Amino acid sequence: MMMRLTPQRESARKSAHLLFAAVPLSLAAGVSRAPVIATLSAMLAVAITLEVARSRSAAVARAFTRTVGPLLRDRERATHRVRWTGATWLIAVSLAAVSALSRHDAIAVTWAVTVGDASAALVGVALGGRLFPRPPHKSFEGSIACFVTTFAGAYGLAELSVTLALAVSAAATLAEWPRSVIDDNLRIATATAALLTIAPLLHVT
């Protein structure tokens, strides 16, 4: 049975999403990447195990849905095949960013994925359509929040230049906007990481 993700449930989902801001905040505070990577690796192993188990066992699927069902989108409820939830994607892209990118770039990417994405949803739910005409599905207010919070993290926390922080913010906002079968955590992480990777080649610093 389909269960619509109401504004209240979306807010709860994204509030939980914000807990992962601990990743960029820890890196910015000078915590070694080794324990962050170890923690994320352990979390990802558990998450993937659950994803596979619920796709193969009806009992596990029922228990999983009883526990976190109100926070799941309809496409995440599939039990006949592995269908990763947003939380699993969030852990995976955070681990990839911390493992593969420089510290400053990893901070910018994980901040965009956690705080930038969450702020888009939370502000969109609270203000969407009140200040600007609301287009289908998304809101300009939410996109503005995504851009501003991502910039704050990229510039203030990751210590990127103004130009690069603005570019990262634009990439995150554009990646967050569309409705897609591709998880938004993956879209935002891919867009911002790709931009930061090619920026030196384009002499953007």
Summary of the structure (lengths in Angstrom):
residues: 205
radius of gyration: 17.1
end to end distance: 49.8
largest distance: 54.1
contacts: 662
relative contact order: 0.13
helix: 76%
strand: 0%
